[in-house]
Amino acid sequence: MTAPSTFGLSTEARNLHWLLSNLVEEVPGVHSVTVVSSDGLMLLSSDPGHQNAQVTGRQDGPRGSSADLATIVSGIGSLTIGAAKLMDGGGVKQTMVAMDEGSVFVMSISDGSLLGVHATPDCDMSVIAYHMALFVGRAGHVLTPELRSELRKSMESAQ
């Protein structure tokens, strides 16, 4: 996880940190995970540069920065919402970008918040989508404005 400690956080915030940690640690092929608010601010994040650079000597993830993944997720979310409006497609549930050297998955959580995952190119996309849906199902009902504010403050104090 990124620097924010769970000490002093509410039970809901600690639970979301635990869910995010589990997603990174338990799902094969996941490099990094982030949750961004509807205004593009990072609420939760794993830190691939911090975790993997120490062990392997290299950084996984976009430039090794959790902030870069949050920016990418926010941009993809905005782009797909705009595309759905132009096509009268309704709400966007999930987006997947497959690249030669990895994949990015974005899934709507609630009120515009997004869950983003950066994974290896050989990951099992259905397994990642399943675990993302579990996270969204568990996090969506607790991600209240108060909790988003608490998570934002936690991220800001860690920087």
C-alpha positions in Angstrom: 0.0 0.0 0.0 1.0 3.6 -0.4 2.3 5.4 2.6 -1.0 6.2 4.3 -1.2 4.3 7.6 -4.5 2.9 8.6 -3.9 4.0 12.2 -6.5 6.5 13.2 -8.8 5.7 10.3 -12.4 4.7 10.6 -13.3 1.0 10.4 -14.8 1.5 6.9 -11.5 3.2 5.7 -9.4 0.4 7.2 -11.7 -2.2 5.5 -11.3 -0.5 2.1 -7.5 -0.5 2.6 -7.7 -4.2 3.4 -9.8 -5.0 0.4 -7.4 -3.1 -1.9 -4.4 -4.9 -0.4 -6.2 -8.3 -0.9 -6.9 -7.5 -4.5 -3.2 -6.8 -5.2 -1.8 -9.7 -3.2 -4.4 -12.4 -4.0 -5.1 -11.9 -7.8 -2.3 -13.2 -10.1 -1.0 -10.7 -12.6 -2.1 -7.5 -10.8 0.7 -4.9 -10.7 -1.2 -2.0 -9.0 -4.7 -0.8 -8.0 -6.2 2.6 -7.4 -9.5 4.1 -6.5 -10.2 7.6 -7.7 -13.1 9.9 -6.9 -15.4 11.4 -9.5 -13.2 14.5 -9.6 -10.1 12.5 -10.3 -8.5 12.6 -6.9 -6.8 9.4 -5.7 -8.5 7.9 -2.7 -6.7 4.6 -2.3 -3.8 3.1 -4.0 -1.2 0.3 -4.0 2.3 1.4 -4.7 4.0 -0.9 -7.1 7.2 1.2 -7.2 7.6 0.9 -3.5 6.7 -2.8 -3.2 8.5 -4.3 -6.3 11.5 -2.0 -6.8 12.9 -3.1 -3.5 12.5 -6.8 -4.2 13.2 -7.0 -7.9 15.1 -3.9 -8.7 12.5 -2.8 -11.2 9.2 -0.9 -11.0 6.0 -2.3 -12.3 3.1 0.0 -13.2 2.9 3.2 -15.1 6.3 4.8 -14.4 6.1 3.0 -11.1 3.9 5.7 -9.7 0.5 5.1 -8.1 -0.4 8.8 -9.0 0.2 8.0 -12.7 -2.2 5.1 -12.5 -4.8 7.3 -10.9 -4.4 9.9 -13.6 -4.8 7.2 -16.3 -7.9 5.7 -14.7 -9.5 9.1 -14.3 -8.8 9.9 -18.0 -10.1 6.6 -19.3 -13.2 7.0 -17.1 -13.9 10.5 -18.5 -13.3 9.4 -22.1 -15.6 6.4 -21.8 -18.3 8.4 -20.1 -18.2 10.9 -22.9 -18.2 8.2 -25.5 -21.2 6.5 -23.9 -23.1 9.9 -23.9 -22.4 10.4 -27.6 -23.6 6.9 -28.4 -26.6 7.0 -26.1 -25.1 4.0 -24.4 -26.1 4.7 -20.8 -23.7 4.3 -17.9 -20.3 2.8 -18.3 -19.8 -0.2 -16.1 -16.3 -1.3 -17.1 -13.5 -0.6 -19.5 -10.5 -2.7 -20.5 -7.5 -1.7 -22.5 -5.2 -4.5 -23.6 -1.7 -3.5 -24.6 1.4 -5.5 -25.7 3.0 -5.1 -22.3 0.0 -5.0 -20.0 -3.7 -4.3 -19.4 -5.6 -1.6 -17.7 -9.1 -2.3 -16.3 -11.5 0.4 -15.0 -14.7 -0.3 -13.2 -17.3 2.1 -11.9 -17.8 2.0 -8.1 -20.4 4.6 -7.1 -21.2 8.3 -7.9 -18.5 8.5 -10.4 -15.7 6.8 -8.3 -13.6 4.4 -10.2 -11.5 1.3 -9.5 -8.5 0.9 -11.7 -6.2 -2.1 -12.1 -2.9 -2.4 -14.0 -2.1 -6.0 -14.8 0.4 -8.1 -16.7 -0.2 -8.9 -20.4 -0.8 -12.6 -19.7 -3.2 -12.0 -16.8 -6.6 -13.9 -16.8 -8.9 -11.0 -17.6 -12.0 -12.8 -16.3 -10.4 -13.4 -12.9 -9.4 -9.8 -12.6 -12.8 -8.6 -13.7 -14.4 -11.0 -11.1 -12.3 -9.7 -8.3 -12.8 -6.1 -9.3 -16.6 -6.7 -9.2 -16.3 -8.2 -5.7 -14.4 -5.1 -4.6 -17.0 -2.8 -6.1 -19.8 -4.8 -4.5 -18.2 -4.5 -1.1 -16.9 -0.9 -1.4 -19.8 0.7 -3.3 -22.2 1.0 -0.4 -19.6 2.3 2.1 -17.9 4.9 -0.1 -19.9 7.8 1.3 -19.0 11.4 0.9 -17.7 11.4 4.5 -15.5 8.3 3.8 -14.2 9.8 0.5 -13.2 12.9 2.4 -11.4 10.9 5.1 -9.5 8.9 2.4 -8.5 12.0 0.6 -7.2 13.6 3.8 -5.3 10.3 4.5 -3.7 10.4 1.0 -2.8 14.1 1.3 -1.2 13.7 4.7 0.9 10.8 3.4 2.4 12.9 0.7 
